[in-house]
Amino acid sequence: MGLRYDGDCRFCVAGIGWLRRRFDPAAASETAKDLAAVEWVDGERRASGADAVAAWLRTARRNRWILPLIPIGLPLGRRLYPVVARNRGRLSTIVRR
């Protein structure tokens, strides 16, 4: 299936769009309503939050030079993701429509 994210959250939509334009992930992404965190589903493999974004980026077709850096940045992403998720309503107000 690929990546699932909240399509009603402007911050989520903008962030996924930014990543899609720069990395062109091969795996699909789709919107869903009222997700507590972004989700990655690939057969039996599932991940959420920063791990989901990392899994999705591993399918990048462009700018693949970043892939070796994912394990370095993932611990920070795991710490920051809950803060961003809790404040996504506020963050959405700074994102252009």
ABEGO torsion letter per residue (X at the ends): XEBBBBAABAAAAAAAAAAAAAAGBABBBBBBBGBABBBBBBEABBBBEAAAAAAAAAABABGAAAAAAAAAAAAAAAAAAAAAAAAAAAAAAABBX
